[in-house]
């Protein structure tokens, strides 16, 4: 697997190449000195290819209320664990710093965590982990969705949660640095 930027034949970054500018920021001496750490939690949902409904949900109906699915176990609570475990193992195999997986609140919804990762590598590892998950779901014939609200109504949404710290935040006086950052 290769993570790369995309450029025009003239050597200019294409308009969607956001990594180009991010790389400049993350390589600046001030940022390097602060050693920014990121922990990223990526939520997603799994849908059978044949129907636009979540895996484990009765077609056209609704499962029991949210709650017992979060970090759940058992065949009636953890829908798609084979996919999730395959993704986790594949990420470990290729060296992605994947630090966990868990079932989420809504049935058919899962999460993986990347990090802690330093600087731009956090974004690179997240993109590669997403790609691997796309390929695994393609192989097993399940549709992967990063849609923030795949099911309307009183069901949890899916997003990406980010944890962040710098060297000064992790130092002895780090809490003061954290409070200043919050004020900004």
GIPERA-V100737 format. One record per helix or strand of 2 or more residues. SS is the DSSP state (H for helix, E for strand). FROM is the first residue (numbers start at 1). LEN is the number of residues. If there is no record, write none. Layout:
# GIPERA-V100737
ss->(SS	SS)
from->(FROM	FROM)
len->(LEN	LEN)
This chain:
# GIPERA-V100737
ss->(H	H	E	H	E	E	H	E	E	H)
from->(18	29	37	81	98	109	121	142	160	174)
len->(9	6	12	14	6	10	20	4	6	10)
